[in-house]
């Protein structure tokens, strides 16, 4: 996994936690930290999380190492 993918994964996790807080407690952590949903800094964070989600979308279609590895065929 590249450095950009790791950063994107961290941002996606932050976004998921924020959405969980919104869903369960109606509390937007990003807005609370950065001055409301309409503040420039909050909008930048939301945008970065959205871009990170798009980057991580590629992970759905990337074959895992387990799938790529071929099992040795045994003959009896």
Backbone bond lengths (Angstrom), bond angles and torsions (degrees), N, CA, C in turn:
res aa  C-N    CA-C-N  psi(-1)  N-CA   C-N-CA  omega(-1)  CA-C   N-CA-C  phi
1 X - - - 1.441 - - 1.531 108.04 -
2 X 1.317 116.57 130.17 1.455 120.83 -177.35 1.534 110.95 -77.24
3 X 1.307 115.28 168.24 1.459 120.69 179.73 1.519 112.15 -62.07
4 X 1.342 116.10 -39.60 1.461 119.75 179.29 1.525 110.20 -64.57
5 X 1.327 116.82 -40.27 1.462 119.82 178.96 1.524 111.34 -65.57
6 X 1.326 117.24 -37.00 1.472 120.19 177.84 1.525 110.62 -65.38
7 X 1.328 116.99 -44.19 1.457 120.67 178.04 1.524 109.88 -62.51
8 X 1.333 115.96 -43.22 1.460 120.42 178.55 1.518 110.92 -61.92
9 X 1.320 117.29 -39.22 1.460 120.57 179.01 1.528 110.80 -64.98
10 X 1.326 117.29 -42.44 1.466 120.84 177.98 1.528 110.22 -61.80
11 X 1.335 117.37 -45.15 1.462 120.69 178.82 1.528 111.62 -63.81
12 X 1.319 116.71 -37.22 1.465 120.49 178.07 1.528 110.52 -66.39
13 X 1.309 117.31 -39.02 1.465 121.39 177.55 1.528 109.89 -65.19
14 X 1.345 116.93 -42.75 1.458 120.40 176.67 1.527 110.05 -59.09
15 X 1.329 116.46 -44.03 1.457 120.45 178.11 1.524 112.26 -62.47
16 X 1.329 116.87 -39.87 1.463 120.47 179.40 1.527 110.99 -66.12
17 X 1.316 116.40 -40.82 1.470 119.99 177.29 1.525 109.61 -63.53
18 X 1.324 116.73 -43.56 1.467 120.32 179.43 1.528 110.84 -61.19
19 X 1.343 116.85 -44.06 1.466 119.65 178.29 1.523 111.49 -64.99
20 X 1.317 117.25 -35.73 1.468 120.19 175.29 1.517 111.63 -62.35
21 X 1.333 116.32 -43.27 1.463 120.13 177.79 1.527 111.43 -64.04
22 X 1.332 116.31 -38.90 1.465 119.88 177.44 1.526 110.10 -64.77
23 X 1.324 116.11 -45.34 1.464 120.71 -177.40 1.513 113.96 -65.90
24 X 1.324 116.42 -43.00 1.462 119.62 -175.39 1.523 113.87 -88.48
25 X 1.329 117.54 -33.36 1.463 120.16 -171.32 1.530 113.86 -125.86
26 X 1.336 118.27 2.09 1.455 123.22 -176.22 1.530 110.63 52.31
27 X 1.329 115.71 42.39 1.460 122.06 -179.09 1.519 109.15 -125.84
28 X 1.326 116.54 117.33 1.457 122.29 179.28 1.528 108.13 -95.66
29 X 1.320 116.74 101.83 1.456 122.10 -176.42 1.522 112.08 -63.69
30 X 1.318 117.12 -41.38 1.466 120.77 179.67 1.525 109.90 -61.35
31 X 1.325 117.21 -46.15 1.460 121.05 179.07 1.525 110.87 -63.95
32 X 1.328 116.96 -38.85 1.462 120.40 -179.46 1.528 111.30 -66.08
33 X 1.315 117.06 -38.12 1.469 120.62 -177.84 1.524 111.07 -77.24
34 X 1.330 117.54 -39.64 1.459 120.79 -169.45 1.523 114.45 -107.54
35 X 1.337 118.83 15.99 1.461 120.23 170.15 1.510 116.91 93.82
36 X 1.295 119.50 30.85 1.466 122.18 176.94 1.513 112.20 99.56
37 X 1.329 114.56 161.24 1.455 120.11 -176.69 1.518 113.01 -66.66
38 X 1.313 117.55 -27.93 1.461 120.28 -175.98 1.525 113.17 -89.47
39 X 1.325 118.18 -5.46 1.463 119.26 -179.11 1.527 110.24 -68.86
40 X 1.312 114.88 150.98 1.466 119.94 -177.41 1.528 111.42 -59.85
41 X 1.328 116.75 -41.34 1.464 119.92 -177.93 1.531 111.40 -66.06
42 X 1.323 117.31 -41.74 1.472 120.15 177.06 1.518 110.69 -62.00
43 X 1.328 116.92 -42.38 1.459 120.37 -179.48 1.520 111.00 -65.13
44 X 1.327 117.33 -35.01 1.470 120.58 176.08 1.524 109.96 -65.05
45 X 1.341 116.90 -44.31 1.476 120.67 178.73 1.521 109.84 -61.59
46 X 1.338 117.18 -46.65 1.467 119.93 178.76 1.529 110.80 -59.50
47 X 1.305 116.95 -41.33 1.463 121.20 178.51 1.513 112.42 -63.92
48 X 1.336 116.80 -43.53 1.468 120.68 178.23 1.524 111.31 -63.19
49 X 1.331 116.39 -39.80 1.468 119.79 178.05 1.528 110.02 -64.62
50 X 1.330 117.03 -39.91 1.464 120.41 177.57 1.520 112.44 -63.60
51 X 1.331 116.73 -43.82 1.467 120.93 177.25 1.523 110.29 -63.38
52 X 1.343 116.09 -40.21 1.467 120.21 178.48 1.523 110.85 -61.39
53 X 1.314 116.52 -39.27 1.466 119.86 176.76 1.513 111.93 -61.56
54 X 1.321 116.65 -40.61 1.470 120.36 178.09 1.523 111.19 -66.08
55 X 1.326 116.83 -39.39 1.469 120.12 177.32 1.526 109.96 -62.98
56 X 1.326 115.99 -43.14 1.467 119.71 -178.78 1.516 112.76 -72.13
57 X 1.322 117.15 -17.46 1.460 120.23 175.88 1.527 110.60 -57.87
58 X 1.323 116.87 -33.07 1.463 121.05 177.90 1.522 113.06 -63.28
59 X 1.329 117.30 -24.52 1.468 120.12 179.26 1.528 111.71 -66.48
60 X 1.333 116.92 -24.64 1.464 119.61 178.55 1.522 112.14 -64.48
61 X 1.319 115.06 -31.03 1.463 119.54 -174.43 1.523 113.08 -103.10
62 X 1.326 116.84 0.94 1.456 120.73 179.27 1.528 108.36 -87.88
63 X 1.312 117.33 123.70 1.468 118.21 -179.44 1.522 111.12 -66.41
64 X 1.300 115.13 141.42 1.456 119.06 178.81 1.529 110.12 -79.21
65 X 1.317 115.66 163.39 1.467 120.67 -179.54 1.522 110.84 -62.29
66 X 1.336 116.48 -32.76 1.461 119.81 -179.31 1.526 110.98 -67.79
67 X 1.321 117.07 -36.00 1.455 120.48 -179.96 1.519 109.98 -72.32
68 X 1.334 116.84 -39.71 1.464 121.02 -178.28 1.525 112.08 -67.60
69 X 1.326 116.43 -34.22 1.457 120.12 -177.05 1.524 109.12 -69.49
70 X 1.289 116.29 128.16 1.457 119.81 179.75 1.527 108.24 -92.23
71 X 1.273 114.10 136.80 1.462 119.90 179.08 1.525 108.51 -78.49
72 X 1.305 116.77 138.10 1.477 118.48 176.64 1.518 110.21 -66.94
73 X 1.306 115.31 137.10 1.457 120.14 -179.90 1.531 108.14 -85.69
74 X 1.282 113.71 130.83 1.473 118.31 178.44 1.505 108.64 -103.51
75 X 1.289 115.55 140.24 1.459 120.32 176.20 1.526 107.91 -115.78
76 X 1.280 114.12 140.75 1.490 118.75 -178.88 1.483 110.81 -106.28
